[in-house]
Amino acid sequence: MDPLTPSAARLVSVNAGRATAVDHTDAEGGLTGIAKRPVPGPVRVFAPGPKGTGASGIEGDAVCDRRHHGGDHQAVYAYAREDLAHWERELGRELPGGIFGENLTTSGLDVNGALLGERWRIGADVVLEVASARIPCRTFQGHLDESGWVKRFTQARRPGAYLRVIQEGYVSPGDPIEIVHRPDHDVTVELWFRAFTTERPLMERTLAAGDAMEPAAHEAVHAWLAKHGRPTADAAGHAPN
């Protein structure tokens, strides 16, 4: 195991969802695939194509609102078992793998501390690259049936990571996870999430991720800077000189 990776890092479950009609989504037809459940391996992982046409990178997994979900930069969503355990304590209920709509439930890996552009090898073949954080939505809140969930989830800063597929292949529950590349910047999943939700002055810092951040996010950062100007050092989260 590479020294970048905790020795116990592994894939707990691979989760997929079917298109289901609900009353808490804006997707065409009122369908969502957020209710995911563990499936046996091996499961094919692949690059699904651009957003708008591409869906999930997990075979057998439904993405019903392709305006906002799926595509190459959101091909796979990972969430840590440790963070689910945190929410079990907070909510007082059991949270099985897949309940947050994640495709991969991990263990022994700091998902929110991962850097944009960081690459993980899962099993023998699959290589994924950290692309961004999950932004909560009304469908997520309705799925969990927790009042004020979007605000609560946002304040906790445990968003989980979207990943793009660098090398396709198959994964199974129990597969080891190895960090094979860690870029030289400080833009973590958690920092990116804060910048794009509650702490907009941090947005300029996310540009350090370079091409690891998808073009739409770069456009959003530049649009914010054009409107608001560059933040002061303190507002951007840096120590003053």
C-alpha positions in Angstrom: 0.0 0.0 0.0 1.3 3.4 -0.9 2.3 5.6 2.0 -0.3 8.2 0.9 -3.1 5.8 1.8 -4.3 4.6 5.2 -3.7 0.8 5.2 -7.3 0.1 6.1 -8.9 2.2 3.3 -11.4 0.0 1.5 -14.7 0.0 -0.4 -17.6 -1.0 2.0 -20.3 -1.1 -0.6 -21.2 -0.3 -4.2 -24.6 1.3 -4.4 -27.1 1.8 -7.3 -30.6 3.2 -7.6 -33.6 2.7 -9.9 -35.7 5.5 -11.3 -38.6 6.0 -8.8 -41.5 8.5 -8.9 -41.5 10.9 -5.9 -43.1 14.2 -5.0 -39.8 15.9 -3.9 -38.0 16.4 -7.2 -38.1 18.9 -10.0 -36.8 16.3 -12.6 -38.9 15.6 -15.6 -41.5 13.0 -14.9 -41.0 13.3 -11.1 -38.4 10.6 -11.1 -35.2 10.2 -9.0 -32.6 7.6 -8.6 -31.3 8.9 -5.2 -32.5 5.8 -3.2 -29.5 3.6 -3.8 -28.9 0.2 -2.3 -25.8 -2.0 -2.1 -25.3 -4.3 -5.0 -23.0 -7.3 -5.3 -19.8 -7.0 -7.3 -18.2 -6.9 -9.6 -19.8 -3.7 -10.9 -18.6 -1.9 -14.0 -17.4 1.7 -13.6 -17.1 3.9 -16.7 -17.0 7.5 -18.0 -20.6 8.3 -18.8 -20.1 11.2 -21.1 -20.8 15.0 -20.8 -23.4 16.4 -18.4 -26.8 16.6 -20.1 -26.4 13.4 -22.0 -24.2 11.3 -19.7 -25.7 9.8 -16.6 -24.0 7.7 -13.9 -20.6 6.0 -14.1 -21.9 3.0 -12.2 -23.6 0.3 -14.3 -27.2 -0.2 -13.4 -27.5 3.2 -11.6 -30.2 5.7 -12.6 -29.7 9.4 -12.9 -33.0 11.1 -13.7 -32.2 14.8 -13.6 -29.3 15.1 -16.0 -29.5 18.9 -15.9 -27.9 18.9 -12.4 -26.5 15.4 -11.9 -24.3 12.8 -13.7 -21.9 13.3 -16.5 -18.1 12.9 -16.6 -17.4 15.3 -13.7 -20.1 13.7 -11.5 -19.7 10.2 -12.7 -19.4 8.6 -9.2 -20.3 10.0 -5.7 -18.4 8.7 -2.7 -19.3 9.1 1.0 -17.4 7.8 4.0 -18.9 5.2 6.4 -17.4 7.3 9.2 -19.5 10.3 8.1 -22.6 8.2 7.9 -21.8 7.1 11.5 -21.7 10.7 12.5 -25.1 11.3 11.1 -26.5 8.2 12.7 -25.6 9.7 16.1 -27.0 13.1 15.1 -30.3 11.8 13.6 -30.8 8.8 15.9 -31.4 6.3 13.1 -29.6 3.7 11.1 -28.1 4.9 7.8 -27.2 2.0 5.5 -24.8 2.4 2.6 -26.3 4.2 -0.3 -28.9 6.2 1.7 -27.2 9.5 0.9 -27.3 8.6 -2.8 -23.7 7.7 -2.8 -22.4 5.1 -5.3 -19.4 4.2 -3.2 -19.4 3.9 0.6 -15.8 4.0 1.8 -14.0 3.2 5.0 -10.6 4.4 6.3 -10.4 7.3 3.8 -10.7 11.0 4.5 -13.1 11.8 1.7 -13.8 15.4 2.7 -10.1 16.1 3.2 -9.2 14.7 -0.3 -7.7 17.2 -2.8 -9.4 18.1 -6.1 -7.3 16.1 -8.6 -6.4 13.4 -6.1 -6.6 10.0 -7.7 -7.7 6.7 -6.1 -7.2 3.2 -7.4 -10.0 0.9 -6.3 -9.4 -2.8 -6.7 -7.1 -3.9 -9.5 -8.2 -1.6 -12.4 -10.4 1.4 -11.6 -8.8 4.8 -11.1 -11.0 7.8 -10.1 -10.2 11.5 -9.7 -11.7 13.8 -7.1 -13.6 16.5 -9.0 -15.9 18.4 -6.5 -18.2 18.2 -3.6 -21.9 17.3 -3.4 -24.2 20.3 -3.0 -27.5 19.3 -1.2 -30.8 19.8 -2.9 -34.5 19.5 -2.2 -34.6 15.9 -3.5 -32.0 14.9 -0.9 -34.0 16.5 1.9 -37.2 14.9 0.7 -35.5 11.5 0.4 -34.3 11.6 4.0 -37.5 13.2 5.3 -35.6 15.4 7.7 -36.8 19.0 8.2 -34.2 21.6 7.5 -31.8 19.0 6.1 -30.2 21.1 3.4 -29.1 23.7 6.0 -28.0 21.1 8.5 -26.0 19.1 6.0 -24.4 22.3 4.7 -23.4 23.5 8.1 -21.8 20.1 8.9 -19.2 20.4 6.1 -19.3 16.6 5.4 -20.4 16.7 1.7 -18.7 13.7 0.2 -16.9 13.8 -3.1 -17.9 13.6 -6.8 -15.3 11.8 -8.9 -14.5 11.4 -12.6 -13.4 8.1 -14.1 -9.8 8.1 -15.3 -9.5 4.3 -15.9 -12.5 2.1 -16.3 -13.0 -1.3 -14.9 -14.9 -3.2 -12.2 -15.1 -2.8 -8.5 -16.5 -5.0 -5.7 -17.3 -4.5 -2.0 -14.2 -5.1 0.1 -11.8 -3.8 -2.6 -8.8 -1.8 -1.3 -8.5 1.9 -2.0 -5.1 3.3 -2.8 -4.3 7.0 -3.2 -2.0 7.0 -6.3 -1.7 10.7 -6.8 -2.0 13.8 -4.6 -1.6 17.2 -6.3 0.4 20.1 -5.0 -2.3 22.5 -3.8 -4.6 22.9 -0.8 -8.1 22.8 -2.4 -9.9 20.0 -0.5 -13.4 18.7 -1.0 -14.4 20.5 2.2 -12.9 23.9 1.1 -14.5 23.7 -2.3 -17.8 23.0 -0.7 -17.5 25.9 1.7 -16.5 28.2 -1.2 -19.6 27.2 -3.3 -22.1 27.3 -0.5 -21.6 29.6 2.6 -18.2 31.2 2.2 -18.0 32.7 -1.3 -14.9 34.8 -0.6 -13.0 31.4 -0.7 -13.9 30.9 -4.4 -10.7 32.4 -5.7 -8.7 29.9 -3.8 -10.4 27.0 -5.6 -8.7 28.2 -8.9 -5.5 26.6 -7.5 -7.0 23.2 -8.4 -6.5 24.0 -12.1 -7.9 21.6 -14.6 -9.0 19.3 -11.7 -11.9 21.7 -11.3 -14.6 21.3 -14.0 -15.0 24.2 -16.5 -18.5 25.2 -15.1 -17.0 25.7 -11.7 -14.2 27.9 -13.2 -16.8 30.0 -14.9 -18.7 30.4 -11.7 -15.6 31.6 -9.8 -14.7 34.1 -12.5 -18.3 35.4 -12.6 -18.3 35.9 -8.9 -14.9 37.7 -9.0 -16.1 39.9 -11.8 -19.1 40.9 -9.8 -17.6 41.2 -6.3 -13.9 41.8 -6.9 -11.1 40.0 -5.2 -11.6 39.4 -1.5 -9.2 40.7 1.2 -6.7 38.3 2.7 -8.8 37.8 5.8 -12.0 37.2 3.9 -10.3 34.6 1.7 -9.3 32.5 4.6 -5.6 33.4 4.5 -3.6 34.8 7.4 -2.7 38.5 6.9 0.9 39.5 6.2 
